[in-house]
Amino acid sequence: MKEKFNSQNLQEKDVIITIKRIGINGEGIGYYRKKIIFIPGALPEEVVVAKITAEFPHYLQGELIRIKAKSPHRVAFPQGVDPAVGGLELAHLSYPQQLEFKRDNVLAALSKYHPRGFNKYKVKKTIPAPDQWHYRNKAQYQIEQDHGVTILGLFAPNSHKLYDLPVMPTQSKATQATELAIKDLAAQLRVPIADPFRHLDGLKTIVVRQAQATKEIQVTLITVGHQITNLPNLAQKIMKLANVVSVYQNETDWRNPQVWGNKTAKLLGKNQIIDEILGKKFALSPRAFFQLNPVQTATLYTEALKFLDLSPEDTLIDAYSGVGTLGILAADQVKQVIGIETIPDAVADAQHNVELNRIKNANYIQGSVEKVLPELVNNGVPIDALIVDPPRTGLAKSLIKTLFKVKPRTFVYISCNPSTLAQDLVLLSEIYNVRLIENVDMLPQTPRCECVVKLTLR
C-alpha cells in the first residue's frame, strides 16, 4: 500500500543518501533509516541530497535534488530532452559502466533465485553496441493537444504526463524526422487529435518504422474511431515524405488499455517493408515484432545460432517466432524448422518470408507455444532443437512441463528480462546444464539487455 510522504511520516523532507548500487530499472539505490530508497538519476559512489516522495512498507521513493559527491563514471545527460522520459534511464552513466551494470544485473538475478549450479555459470562480458545513439529504427509517439498546442512524444514511466520530444537521441534520425513532419502535417490539415479527457475520437499515436537495409519507412496512424476527418488527405501527404512507402490505419477505442487496437487497414502504398539480417530478407507488416536495433540484431542472432549447435538431421522448433527471423536464418543447417507464434499477422509475414528467401523446409503455425508444442509431440514430430525468445514474463510453467517430457537435445533461451530468466532456470536446471550466458546490449542508455543462454541436457 502506497503512503504519500508528509512530515508526520518522516521528519525530514530532504535527506542525504549514499548510493550503493543501481536497480534493475536504472535507479540509484541507497538506504535511509534501514529502509531501501530508490532515487532515479543517482549513481553508485555518489552522495546525494534527495527528497522523499513516497513511502511504502518496505521501501521509499526519492527524487534527486543535487549531488554532493559525484561518481567518476557520470557523464552529461543529452541536451534537449527531459530526463523524466523513459528510454534514457542510464544516459548519465558512461557506456563501459552501462555494460558492466548489465552483466551484474544478470549475476544479481541468478544470486537471488539460485538456479542449480548458478555460481558456476559462465556469464560473459556484455557485447557492446557499435552505435550507442540513434540506433532505434522504430518510433511510437503519442500525440495530444494541450491548450491548443500539439504535443508529440512519450509518456513518463507510470504516468499519463506526455513529454514533447523534438529530440530523442536514441531514435534514428529518419524516424524522428518523419514523426515531426507528420505532426506538422496533421496540424496543417486540422486532423482531430484524440482527447483522453473528453473521450473524443481522433489521431492518438503515430508509429514510424524504417528498414535498415532498404531504408523504406512504414507509417501507422493509430486512431480512436474509424472515420477521422482529413485522415485520407494526411495519408497522401505522408506518402510524399522521404522514404515513406506505406501508410496504415490501426483502430482502437478508449476501453483498450493497449496502444494498438485489433483493426489494421492499409491506406496507401506497399503491404510490407523489407529488411535484411545476415543475408536473409524479411517482410514486415505493422504489427510484426522486429528487434529495435537492426545492427545489433545480427550480433544477437549470430550468437544464438552458434549456441544451438545444430546438425543436418535436426528438427528445430522456433518458439515465439515473430516474423520467422531465427528459424529462417537456421533453416539451411537443419532438416526442418517449425515456428510457433500467437499473432496472426506475424505468422503470415513469416510464411511470406519463407517464400521470399526460397526456403523449402520451414513452416509457421499460429497459436500459443504452450498449446502447439504438445500437439506436435503427440503427432510424432521430433523436437531435437529448440530456441525460445519469450516476452518479458518468461516461459509459461506449462511449457516448461512440456520441455521436461520432450527434452530437446540442444536448447537456446533468449531473454530480455534477467529476473524471469533466473526464475525459469530454477526449473530448467533440474534437467539442463547452463553452459553459457552471453549478454548482448541491444538498447544502450537503458537498463535493458538481451541474454542468450546455452542449455544442454544433463
NORBELGI-V252732 format. One record per pair of residues at least 12 apart in sequence whose ideal C-beta (glycine too) atoms are under 7 Angstrom apart, sorted by sequence separation. I is the first residue (numbers start at 1). J is the second residue. D is the distance in Angstrom with one decimal. If there is no record, write none. Layout:
BEGIN
i: <I & I>
j: <J & J>
d: <D & D>
END
This chain:
BEGIN
i: <18 & 27 & 50 & 51 & 141 & 142 & 152 & 153 & 191 & 235 & 251 & 272 & 327 & 439 & 440 & 17 & 27 & 28 & 50 & 78 & 141 & 142 & 151 & 152 & 207 & 250 & 272 & 351 & 28 & 50 & 51 & 77 & 166 & 250 & 271 & 316 & 350 & 437 & 438 & 17 & 23 & 28 & 50 & 77 & 206 & 207 & 275 & 324 & 48 & 49 & 107 & 248 & 249 & 437 & 15 & 49 & 75 & 106 & 186 & 205 & 248 & 347 & 28 & 74 & 75 & 144 & 203 & 204 & 231 & 248 & 249 & 316 & 321 & 436 & 48 & 49 & 74 & 75 & 204 & 219 & 248 & 275 & 315 & 318 & 321 & 322 & 347 & 434 & 435 & 17 & 19 & 48 & 73 & 103 & 142 & 203 & 204 & 246 & 247 & 277 & 278 & 310 & 314 & 315 & 321 & 435 & 38 & 46 & 47 & 73 & 202 & 247 & 277 & 314 & 315 & 316 & 317 & 318 & 319 & 320 & 411 & 434 & 435 & 17 & 22 & 37 & 42 & 47 & 103 & 202 & 246 & 247 & 264 & 304 & 308 & 312 & 313 & 344 & 386 & 433 & 19 & 21 & 36 & 37 & 38 & 39 & 41 & 46 & 103 & 201 & 246 & 264 & 278 & 310 & 312 & 315 & 317 & 323 & 339 & 341 & 383 & 385 & 394 & 432 & 433 & 19 & 20 & 35 & 38 & 40 & 46 & 73 & 102 & 141 & 182 & 201 & 245 & 246 & 277 & 278 & 301 & 305 & 310 & 322 & 337 & 384 & 385 & 392 & 400 & 407 & 432 & 19 & 35 & 37 & 39 & 46 & 203 & 219 & 226 & 245 & 301 & 305 & 328 & 336 & 337 & 338 & 339 & 340 & 341 & 342 & 383 & 384 & 385 & 386 & 387 & 388 & 389 & 392 & 432 & 433 & 19 & 45 & 202 & 217 & 221 & 223 & 323 & 324 & 328 & 335 & 339 & 342 & 370 & 373 & 388 & 394 & 431 & 432 & 19 & 44 & 99 & 152 & 179 & 201 & 216 & 217 & 218 & 246 & 260 & 323 & 338 & 340 & 393 & 394 & 400 & 404 & 428 & 431 & 32 & 43 & 215 & 217 & 218 & 219 & 220 & 221 & 222 & 223 & 224 & 245 & 301 & 331 & 370 & 374 & 392 & 400 & 18 & 19 & 99 & 179 & 216 & 224 & 239 & 321 & 324 & 328 & 340 & 370 & 373 & 377 & 394 & 395 & 43 & 178 & 194 & 220 & 222 & 224 & 239 & 323 & 324 & 331 & 369 & 394 & 421 & 16 & 17 & 43 & 152 & 328 & 331 & 139 & 235 & 236 & 290 & 340 & 416 & 421 & 16 & 17 & 150 & 175 & 210 & 235 & 289 & 290 & 340 & 418 & 136 & 288 & 289 & 328 & 416 & 14 & 15 & 134 & 135 & 136 & 137 & 175 & 232 & 288 & 327 & 133 & 134 & 136 & 139 & 174 & 192 & 250 & 414 & 415 & 14 & 15 & 95 & 133 & 134 & 135 & 138 & 139 & 150 & 182 & 191 & 192 & 222 & 13 & 134 & 137 & 141 & 172 & 191 & 222 & 248 & 338 & 414 & 415 & 13 & 134 & 178 & 191 & 222 & 284 & 139 & 143 & 190 & 191 & 324 & 412 & 413 & 178 & 189 & 282 & 412 & 10 & 41 & 412 & 413 & 150 & 174 & 191 & 282 & 321 & 338 & 189 & 411 & 10 & 189 & 9 & 410 & 5 & 5 & 145 & 186 & 204 & 277 & 280 & 409 & 5 & 144 & 185 & 280 & 320 & 4 & 5 & 43 & 143 & 319 & 407 & 14 & 41 & 278 & 2 & 3 & 16 & 185 & 277 & 3 & 185 & 2 & 205 & 199 & 218 & 1 & 182 & 287 & 317 & 216 & 288 & 289 & 216 & 287 & 288 & 214 & 287 & 143 & 181 & 214 & 285 & 143 & 214 & 288 & 326 & 142 & 143 & 211 & 213 & 26 & 142 & 143 & 178 & 211 & 212 & 213 & 326 & 25 & 26 & 141 & 211 & 285 & 140 & 141 & 284 & 178 & 220 & 283 & 315 & 317 & 140 & 315 & 319 & 86 & 218 & 315 & 319 & 320 & 85 & 139 & 174 & 283 & 315 & 316 & 317 & 318 & 319 & 320 & 86 & 283 & 314 & 320 & 85 & 86 & 138 & 282 & 314 & 316 & 84 & 137 & 137 & 211 & 283 & 137 & 209 & 281 & 310 & 281 & 272 & 280 & 308 & 85 & 22 & 84 & 207 & 308 & 85 & 24 & 82 & 88 & 212 & 87 & 212 & 304 & 81 & 80 & 81 & 80 & 81 & 81 & 78 & 309 & 308 & 308 & 307 & 304 & 304 & 140 & 307 & 303 & 303 & 300 & 299 & 300 & 296 & 307 & 296 & 307 & 304 & 293 & 303 & 293 & 300 & 291 & 292 & 300 & 138 & 137 & 136 & 136 & 137 & 135 & 135 & 129 & 131 & 130 & 129 & 127 & 170 & 115 & 109 & 113 & 135 & 109 & 112 & 113 & 115 & 115 & 106 & 109 & 110 & 117 & 124 & 127 & 129 & 132 & 105 & 109 & 113 & 116 & 121 & 124 & 126 & 127 & 128 & 132 & 115 & 116 & 122 & 123 & 124 & 127 & 122 & 124 & 126 & 129 & 121 & 126 & 106 & 106 & 103 & 102 & 102 & 99 & 105 & 106 & 98 & 102 & 95 & 91 & 90 & 90 & 88 & 89 & 90 & 89 & 87 & 24 & 26 & 25 & 24>
j: <30 & 39 & 62 & 63 & 153 & 154 & 164 & 165 & 203 & 247 & 263 & 284 & 339 & 451 & 452 & 30 & 40 & 41 & 63 & 91 & 154 & 155 & 164 & 165 & 220 & 263 & 285 & 364 & 42 & 64 & 65 & 91 & 180 & 264 & 285 & 330 & 364 & 451 & 452 & 32 & 38 & 43 & 65 & 92 & 221 & 222 & 290 & 339 & 64 & 65 & 123 & 264 & 265 & 453 & 32 & 66 & 92 & 123 & 203 & 222 & 265 & 364 & 46 & 92 & 93 & 162 & 221 & 222 & 249 & 266 & 267 & 334 & 339 & 454 & 67 & 68 & 93 & 94 & 223 & 238 & 267 & 294 & 334 & 337 & 340 & 341 & 366 & 453 & 454 & 37 & 39 & 68 & 93 & 123 & 162 & 223 & 224 & 266 & 267 & 297 & 298 & 330 & 334 & 335 & 341 & 455 & 59 & 67 & 68 & 94 & 223 & 268 & 298 & 335 & 336 & 337 & 338 & 339 & 340 & 341 & 432 & 455 & 456 & 39 & 44 & 59 & 64 & 69 & 125 & 224 & 268 & 269 & 286 & 326 & 330 & 334 & 335 & 366 & 408 & 455 & 42 & 44 & 59 & 60 & 61 & 62 & 64 & 69 & 126 & 224 & 269 & 287 & 301 & 333 & 335 & 338 & 340 & 346 & 362 & 364 & 406 & 408 & 417 & 455 & 456 & 43 & 44 & 59 & 62 & 64 & 70 & 97 & 126 & 165 & 206 & 225 & 269 & 270 & 301 & 302 & 325 & 329 & 334 & 346 & 361 & 408 & 409 & 416 & 424 & 431 & 456 & 44 & 60 & 62 & 64 & 71 & 228 & 244 & 251 & 270 & 326 & 330 & 353 & 361 & 362 & 363 & 364 & 365 & 366 & 367 & 408 & 409 & 410 & 411 & 412 & 413 & 414 & 417 & 457 & 458 & 45 & 71 & 228 & 243 & 247 & 249 & 349 & 350 & 354 & 361 & 365 & 368 & 396 & 399 & 414 & 420 & 457 & 458 & 46 & 71 & 126 & 179 & 206 & 228 & 243 & 244 & 245 & 273 & 287 & 350 & 365 & 367 & 420 & 421 & 427 & 431 & 455 & 458 & 60 & 71 & 243 & 245 & 246 & 247 & 248 & 249 & 250 & 251 & 252 & 273 & 329 & 359 & 398 & 402 & 420 & 428 & 47 & 48 & 128 & 208 & 245 & 253 & 268 & 350 & 353 & 357 & 369 & 399 & 402 & 406 & 423 & 424 & 73 & 208 & 224 & 250 & 252 & 254 & 269 & 353 & 354 & 361 & 399 & 424 & 451 & 47 & 48 & 74 & 183 & 359 & 362 & 171 & 267 & 268 & 322 & 372 & 448 & 453 & 49 & 50 & 183 & 208 & 243 & 268 & 322 & 323 & 373 & 451 & 170 & 322 & 323 & 362 & 450 & 49 & 50 & 169 & 170 & 171 & 172 & 210 & 267 & 323 & 362 & 169 & 170 & 172 & 175 & 210 & 228 & 286 & 450 & 451 & 51 & 52 & 132 & 170 & 171 & 172 & 175 & 176 & 187 & 219 & 228 & 229 & 259 & 51 & 172 & 175 & 179 & 210 & 229 & 260 & 286 & 376 & 452 & 453 & 52 & 173 & 217 & 230 & 261 & 323 & 179 & 183 & 230 & 231 & 364 & 452 & 453 & 219 & 230 & 323 & 453 & 52 & 83 & 454 & 455 & 193 & 217 & 234 & 325 & 364 & 381 & 233 & 455 & 55 & 234 & 55 & 456 & 52 & 53 & 193 & 234 & 252 & 325 & 328 & 457 & 54 & 193 & 234 & 329 & 369 & 54 & 55 & 93 & 193 & 369 & 457 & 65 & 92 & 329 & 54 & 55 & 68 & 237 & 329 & 56 & 238 & 56 & 259 & 254 & 273 & 57 & 238 & 343 & 373 & 273 & 345 & 346 & 274 & 345 & 346 & 273 & 346 & 203 & 241 & 274 & 345 & 204 & 275 & 349 & 387 & 204 & 205 & 273 & 275 & 89 & 205 & 206 & 241 & 274 & 275 & 276 & 389 & 89 & 90 & 205 & 275 & 349 & 205 & 206 & 349 & 244 & 286 & 349 & 381 & 383 & 207 & 382 & 386 & 154 & 286 & 383 & 387 & 388 & 154 & 208 & 243 & 352 & 384 & 385 & 386 & 387 & 388 & 389 & 156 & 353 & 384 & 390 & 156 & 157 & 209 & 353 & 385 & 387 & 156 & 209 & 210 & 284 & 356 & 212 & 284 & 356 & 385 & 357 & 349 & 357 & 385 & 163 & 101 & 163 & 286 & 387 & 165 & 105 & 163 & 170 & 294 & 170 & 295 & 387 & 165 & 166 & 167 & 167 & 168 & 169 & 169 & 410 & 410 & 412 & 412 & 412 & 414 & 259 & 436 & 438 & 440 & 440 & 440 & 442 & 440 & 452 & 442 & 454 & 452 & 442 & 452 & 443 & 450 & 442 & 443 & 452 & 292 & 292 & 292 & 293 & 294 & 293 & 295 & 293 & 295 & 295 & 296 & 299 & 445 & 422 & 418 & 422 & 444 & 419 & 422 & 423 & 425 & 426 & 418 & 421 & 422 & 429 & 436 & 439 & 441 & 444 & 418 & 422 & 426 & 429 & 434 & 437 & 439 & 440 & 441 & 445 & 429 & 430 & 436 & 437 & 438 & 441 & 437 & 439 & 441 & 444 & 437 & 449 & 437 & 439 & 439 & 439 & 441 & 441 & 449 & 451 & 444 & 449 & 444 & 445 & 445 & 446 & 445 & 446 & 447 & 447 & 446 & 419 & 447 & 447 & 447>
d: <5.6 & 6.1 & 3.9 & 4.6 & 5.7 & 6.8 & 6.4 & 3.4 & 5.5 & 4.3 & 4.2 & 5.5 & 4.7 & 5.7 & 6.5 & 3.9 & 4.6 & 7.0 & 6.2 & 5.8 & 6.6 & 6.3 & 4.6 & 6.7 & 4.1 & 6.8 & 5.3 & 5.5 & 2.8 & 5.8 & 5.5 & 5.5 & 6.8 & 4.7 & 6.9 & 5.7 & 4.0 & 5.6 & 4.5 & 6.1 & 5.9 & 5.9 & 5.9 & 4.9 & 6.3 & 6.5 & 7.0 & 5.5 & 5.8 & 4.4 & 6.0 & 5.9 & 5.5 & 5.2 & 5.5 & 5.0 & 6.2 & 5.6 & 6.1 & 3.8 & 6.7 & 5.1 & 7.0 & 5.8 & 6.9 & 5.3 & 6.0 & 5.2 & 6.8 & 5.3 & 5.5 & 4.7 & 3.4 & 4.5 & 5.3 & 6.3 & 7.0 & 5.2 & 6.0 & 5.5 & 6.2 & 6.6 & 6.9 & 5.9 & 5.9 & 6.2 & 4.3 & 6.3 & 4.4 & 6.1 & 7.0 & 6.4 & 5.9 & 6.2 & 5.7 & 5.6 & 5.2 & 6.6 & 4.7 & 5.9 & 5.6 & 6.3 & 4.4 & 6.0 & 4.6 & 6.9 & 6.6 & 5.7 & 4.5 & 4.6 & 6.7 & 4.9 & 5.6 & 6.0 & 5.2 & 4.9 & 5.5 & 4.1 & 5.3 & 6.7 & 6.4 & 5.9 & 5.7 & 6.5 & 6.3 & 6.8 & 5.4 & 4.0 & 6.1 & 6.3 & 6.8 & 5.9 & 5.8 & 6.5 & 6.8 & 6.8 & 5.3 & 5.4 & 4.2 & 6.8 & 4.7 & 5.4 & 4.5 & 4.2 & 5.6 & 4.2 & 4.4 & 5.9 & 5.1 & 5.0 & 3.3 & 6.3 & 6.6 & 4.4 & 6.4 & 6.8 & 7.0 & 5.5 & 6.9 & 6.4 & 4.5 & 5.7 & 6.6 & 4.1 & 5.3 & 6.1 & 6.3 & 6.2 & 6.6 & 6.7 & 6.1 & 4.4 & 4.8 & 6.7 & 5.3 & 3.0 & 5.1 & 4.6 & 6.5 & 6.9 & 6.6 & 6.1 & 5.3 & 5.4 & 6.3 & 6.1 & 6.6 & 5.7 & 6.8 & 6.6 & 6.5 & 5.3 & 5.6 & 5.1 & 5.4 & 4.9 & 6.4 & 6.0 & 5.4 & 4.8 & 6.2 & 5.6 & 5.8 & 4.7 & 4.0 & 5.8 & 4.0 & 5.4 & 6.5 & 6.7 & 4.8 & 5.6 & 4.7 & 4.8 & 4.7 & 5.4 & 4.2 & 4.3 & 6.2 & 5.7 & 6.8 & 4.7 & 6.1 & 4.5 & 6.9 & 6.1 & 4.3 & 3.3 & 6.6 & 6.7 & 6.8 & 5.6 & 4.8 & 6.7 & 6.9 & 3.2 & 6.5 & 6.7 & 4.8 & 6.5 & 4.1 & 6.4 & 5.8 & 6.6 & 6.2 & 4.6 & 6.8 & 6.9 & 6.7 & 5.2 & 6.7 & 6.4 & 6.1 & 6.6 & 5.1 & 6.1 & 6.4 & 6.0 & 6.2 & 4.1 & 5.2 & 6.6 & 5.0 & 4.8 & 4.4 & 5.2 & 4.6 & 5.8 & 5.9 & 6.2 & 5.9 & 4.8 & 4.5 & 5.3 & 6.5 & 6.5 & 5.3 & 6.5 & 5.8 & 5.5 & 4.7 & 6.0 & 5.2 & 6.1 & 4.9 & 5.8 & 5.0 & 4.8 & 5.2 & 5.6 & 6.5 & 5.0 & 6.5 & 4.7 & 4.4 & 5.4 & 6.1 & 6.3 & 6.1 & 6.0 & 6.5 & 5.7 & 5.5 & 5.0 & 5.9 & 6.5 & 5.5 & 5.7 & 4.5 & 6.1 & 4.9 & 5.4 & 4.2 & 6.8 & 7.0 & 4.8 & 6.4 & 7.0 & 5.8 & 5.3 & 6.1 & 4.6 & 6.9 & 5.1 & 4.2 & 6.4 & 6.9 & 6.4 & 5.3 & 6.6 & 6.9 & 6.2 & 5.6 & 5.6 & 5.8 & 6.8 & 6.3 & 5.0 & 5.4 & 5.5 & 6.8 & 4.7 & 5.5 & 5.2 & 6.8 & 6.0 & 4.3 & 5.3 & 6.0 & 6.7 & 6.2 & 4.6 & 5.6 & 6.3 & 5.5 & 6.2 & 6.7 & 7.0 & 6.6 & 6.5 & 5.5 & 6.9 & 6.5 & 5.6 & 6.6 & 5.8 & 5.3 & 6.5 & 5.3 & 6.3 & 6.6 & 6.6 & 5.0 & 6.7 & 5.5 & 6.8 & 6.6 & 5.7 & 5.9 & 5.0 & 7.0 & 6.3 & 5.2 & 6.7 & 6.4 & 6.2 & 5.9 & 6.5 & 4.3 & 6.9 & 4.5 & 5.6 & 6.7 & 5.7 & 6.2 & 6.0 & 6.5 & 6.8 & 6.7 & 5.3 & 6.2 & 6.1 & 7.0 & 5.5 & 4.3 & 6.7 & 5.5 & 5.3 & 6.4 & 4.9 & 5.7 & 4.8 & 6.0 & 6.9 & 6.2 & 5.4 & 6.1 & 5.9 & 6.3 & 5.9 & 5.8 & 6.3 & 6.1 & 5.6 & 6.1 & 5.8 & 4.5 & 5.9 & 6.1 & 6.4 & 5.7 & 6.0 & 4.6 & 7.0 & 4.8 & 6.9 & 6.9 & 6.7 & 6.1 & 5.7 & 5.1 & 4.6 & 7.0 & 6.0 & 6.2 & 6.9 & 4.0 & 6.2 & 6.3 & 6.5 & 4.5 & 4.9 & 6.8 & 6.9 & 5.9 & 5.5 & 5.2 & 5.1 & 6.8 & 6.8 & 4.8 & 5.5 & 6.9 & 6.8 & 4.6 & 5.2 & 3.1 & 5.4 & 6.0 & 5.9 & 5.9 & 5.8 & 3.6 & 6.9 & 6.5 & 5.1 & 6.9 & 3.8 & 5.4 & 6.4 & 5.3 & 6.5 & 6.8 & 4.5 & 5.7 & 6.4 & 5.7 & 4.9 & 4.9 & 6.5 & 6.2 & 6.4 & 6.5 & 6.8 & 6.0 & 5.2 & 4.8 & 6.5 & 5.2 & 5.1 & 4.5 & 4.8 & 5.7 & 4.4 & 4.9 & 6.9 & 5.8 & 4.1 & 5.1 & 6.4 & 4.7 & 4.3 & 5.2 & 4.8 & 6.9 & 4.6 & 6.4 & 5.0 & 7.0 & 6.0 & 5.9 & 7.0 & 5.1 & 5.8 & 6.0 & 6.9 & 5.2 & 5.7 & 4.9 & 5.4 & 6.5 & 6.9 & 6.3 & 6.9 & 6.1 & 5.1 & 6.9 & 3.7 & 6.1 & 6.9 & 6.4 & 6.6 & 6.8 & 5.3 & 3.9 & 6.2 & 6.7 & 4.5 & 5.3 & 5.6 & 5.2 & 4.8 & 5.3 & 5.8 & 6.7 & 6.8 & 5.2 & 6.4 & 4.6 & 5.8 & 6.5 & 6.5 & 6.1 & 5.2 & 3.9 & 5.0 & 4.8 & 4.9 & 6.5 & 5.6 & 6.4 & 6.9 & 6.8 & 5.5 & 6.3 & 5.0 & 6.8 & 5.3 & 4.8 & 6.8 & 6.5 & 6.2 & 5.9 & 4.8 & 6.0 & 5.5 & 6.2 & 3.9 & 4.1 & 6.9 & 5.1 & 6.6 & 5.4 & 3.7 & 4.6 & 4.6 & 6.8 & 5.2 & 6.5 & 6.9 & 6.6 & 4.9 & 4.1 & 5.3 & 4.0 & 5.5 & 3.8 & 5.1 & 6.9 & 4.0 & 4.8 & 5.7 & 6.8 & 4.4 & 6.8 & 5.2 & 4.6 & 5.1 & 6.4 & 7.0 & 6.7 & 5.3 & 5.0 & 5.9 & 6.6 & 6.3 & 6.4 & 5.5 & 5.6 & 6.2 & 6.2 & 6.9 & 6.0 & 6.6 & 4.0 & 6.7 & 4.4 & 5.5 & 6.2 & 5.2 & 5.6 & 6.1 & 5.5 & 5.9 & 6.8 & 4.2 & 5.7 & 6.2>
END
